[in-house]
Amino acid sequence: MIMTSVIDALARHIDRARVVADGPELDAAAAVWNGAVSHRPALVVRCETTAEVRHAIRVARESGLPLSVRSGGHDWAGRAIRAGGLVIDLTRMRHVTVSGNVATVAGGATSADVAEAADRQGLAVATGTVGTVGMLGLSLGGGYGPYNGCFGLAADNLLAAEVVLADGRVVQADTELLWALRGGGGNFGVVTSADVALHPLAEVLAGSFIYPWEQAEQVLRGYGELLEGAPDALTSTIAVVAGPEGPTVVVSPTWSGPPPTEPLSSTGSPRSAHL
């Protein structure tokens, strides 16, 4: 009975067909990247405009329902889905427009959406490494990726934001709120649109090198020394990864711009190398 009244309240300003409250459709709407996440919301609201996000927040607040926001759904703990709560699903808000060196990004746009729009203008954006990750969720959480050396974190490139606050007000983030949004996560409101900096970038060289565990100390020391004096054009991710034959060290470098004329360094003997 209570949930029926919530759905009726949502349907005053949102098409009832986009309010998902039961059955296989709810299971599908609540599925996220981490398949181990099994908690289930009470309902999912597929918003298409800022006004609809505002209405959904007000209904959740008036009904006393826990609230969460889903964009790309890649948070490892599944925090886009609140157990027994109302989920604002932004995945239908994916439009991206480019003007000069700035992209205006809707709340549900993925990293790939933004990268493709930027690339059509000969530009690049500081994203992560997986195209299906939500661009704004990534930016609000910090945003590590292959261009960190030359462009900074995704959060560093967040220029402006339209935010729906917990009381339903829609605001353009002032200096203080924008500072908090850059890495503070989705704790301050729902970001329905944001401006993101784009950068000229004509050439990129990327690769992956896998080293046996026996070379871990040599490789980690060598790359540590290399990165201390490396130019900003080089960003390198280093990880210890479990494999069928035991742990390995995986180095994934990205060089942004014209390739160096001389090798920067050589360390270890990789089991496999891809450029």
Secondary structure, 3 states (H helix, E strand, C coil): CHHHHHHHHHCCCCCHHHEECCHHHHHHHCCCCCCCCCCCCCEEEECCCHHHHHHHHHHHHHHCCCEEEECCCCCCCCCCCCCCCEEEECCCCCCEEEECCEEEEECCCEHHHHHHHHHCCCEECCCCCCCCCEHHHHHHCCCCCCCHHHHCCCHHHEEEEEEECCCCCEEECCHHHHHHHHHHCCCCCEEEEEEEECEECCCEEECEEEEEHHHHHHHHHHHHHHHHHCCCCEEEEEEEEEECCEEEEEEEEEEECCCCCCCCCCCCCCCEEEC
